[in-house]
Amino acid sequence: MQHEVITTGREVIATSGGMGSEVIIVPAIFGVIFGMYYLYISSRNKERLALIEKGAEANIFFNTKKSLTPTWKVLVINFAILMMGIGLGIFIGYMLHSVMSLPEEIAYPGTIFLVGGAALFTGFFVTKKLVHQK
């Protein structure tokens, strides 16, 4: 790989002559996702075949109990509570930054993640209550 250095007055611009590692990242991510999906499907199939060979019934893999709460409701509730938590985290971060003179780099991410995590925890319990309610 050949490196090229360009100087323009005071600043030095370095360029590389080949493809960088950024070209490898996207295929690697897709490869990992595909590999995990493939392992999930193949191991599930092997488990079912092993049960059938032993003479056991494979109906334990089928869910006979239908969920009364639709999945979209659970996702919407959790997403709404998460967004409210992130908004509250931004507001609290602003208050910490302006009133208590806490550095912006600490106030915003800290409160956003803290309140966002608490919102996800709250969403879990709201969803649990919704499922047990029906």
C-alpha angles and dihedrals in degrees: 000000000000122000123208125199121201121191123197111181107295102353127074119213115197120197129183123223100221144049113293131221091267089078090059097050100073096048089045092055092049090046092053092049092048091047092052092048092047092050091049094051096042095047091048090051092048091050092052093048091050091052092049091049091053090051096248119135118253094215091104087081093060117083108229093179110077118211112247094204114071116236093235091061091053092049093047093049093048093045092048093049090046092052091049089050092050090049091050089047091054091049094049090045090054091049092049091049098047102034103033096030091234111166113266092232090061102034101054104042093039096053095038092055094040096049092037090055091048088050092053089049090051090047089054092056093044090052091047090051091048092051094048091045094066 
